[in-house]
Amino acid sequence: MNVIIIEDEKPSARRLQRMLQKLNLEAETMLHSVEESIAWFQNNTHPDLIFLDIQLSDGLSFEIFETIDIKSAIIFTTAYDEYALQAFKLNSIDYLLKPIDEDDLAIAVKKYQERAPQKQAVTLDFNDIKKLLVNPIDREYKKRFSVKVGQHLKLINIDEIECFYSENKGTYLYTTAGRNYLLDTTLEHLEDELEPQTFYRINRKFFVNINAIKDMVSYTNSRLQIKLNSYNEQDVIVARERVKDFKAWLE
C-alpha cells in the first residue's frame, strides 16, 4: 500500500509515521505545505491513502484540490473540531482529531483496508468539500462584525466591507469609508462566516467583496490584479491557481 502524510508540523508527521509503522504501514513521503504537495502530485503517482492535515503552513489543504484531481482515499488528521467538518466522515475514510489516538488510528486504517479490496476508496470532489465547509443547507452567514475602537465596540455591516486581509499576523477588515479595523479572528474562520456569492478568497491573504471590485488587470505569471473602490494599501492579486475559479465566481 502506498501511503503519504501531508502535515506542516514535522514532529507530528514523524509521530504519525511511527504510529503507522506499528500498523505495518510505511509512509516514506511526507509533505508539509500546499505548494509542496501540489508539486509532488504533479510529478508522482498518486498514493492509495493520504493522511491529510487541514491547516498547513501556507493555507488550507483543500487548496490542493483546486489544482489537482486527487483520487486517493483520505484520512483527515487535524486539531480543528468544527461541526461542518464532521460531515467528512460520510465521504472520507475517517476524521481524526489531534493528538491522534493509536486505537482510533488503527480503526481508521482498518476501515480503509476493508474498503480497498472492493475499490471503494473515496474520491473527494473539491466542490463538494466547499459546499460542506462554506455552504451547508440553511446556513446563516454573518451580517455584521464588531470591532474594538479604543474602549468602545463598533458594529460594521457586511455591505460596508470591501475586503478582509491578513498582515503581520493580524486579520483586518477594510471598509467602503476607507478605514481598516483589526479583527479577533483568522481568514480561515472567515471562510465559514462569509457569504460565498459575495466574498471570494483570492489568495492566502485576501477576501474581496464582489461589489467593491472596480477593475481587473492582467498581471505577471497568469495572475490577475484587482482594483478595489477604496483599498490601495497593497497589491490585491488573484493567485494563479485560483484565477479560473475566480472568473467562474464572477459570472
VENBELVEN-V639161 format. One line per field, one symbol per residue. ss: DSSP state (H for helix, E for strand, C for the rest). phi: phi as a letter, one per 40 degrees, with the letter a starting at -180 (. if undefined). Layout:
# VENBELVEN-V639161
ss = ???
phi = ???
This chain:
# VENBELVEN-V639161
ss = CCEEEECCCHHHHHHHHHHHHHCCCCCCEEECCHHHHHHHHHHCCCCCEEEECCEECCEECCHHHHHCCCCCEEEEEECCCCHHHHHHHHCCCEEEECCCCHHHHHHHHHHHHHHHCCCCCCCCCHHHHHHHHHCCCCCCCCCEEEEEECCEEEEEEHHHEEEEEEECCEEEEEECCCCEEEECCCHHHHHHHCCCCCEEECCCCEEEEHHHEEEEEEEHHHEEEEEECCCCCCCCEECHHHHHHHHHHHC
phi = .cbbbbaccccccccccccccccgbbbcbbbbaccccdccccbbccccabcbcccbcbicccccccbbccbccbbcbaccbbdcccccccbbcabbccccccccccccccdccccdccfbdccccdcccccccbbcdfcbccbabbbcbgcbbbcbccccbcababafgbbbbbcccgbbbcbcabccccdcbccccbbbccacbbbbcdcbccabbcbcfgcbbbbcdbcacacbbcddcbccccccccc
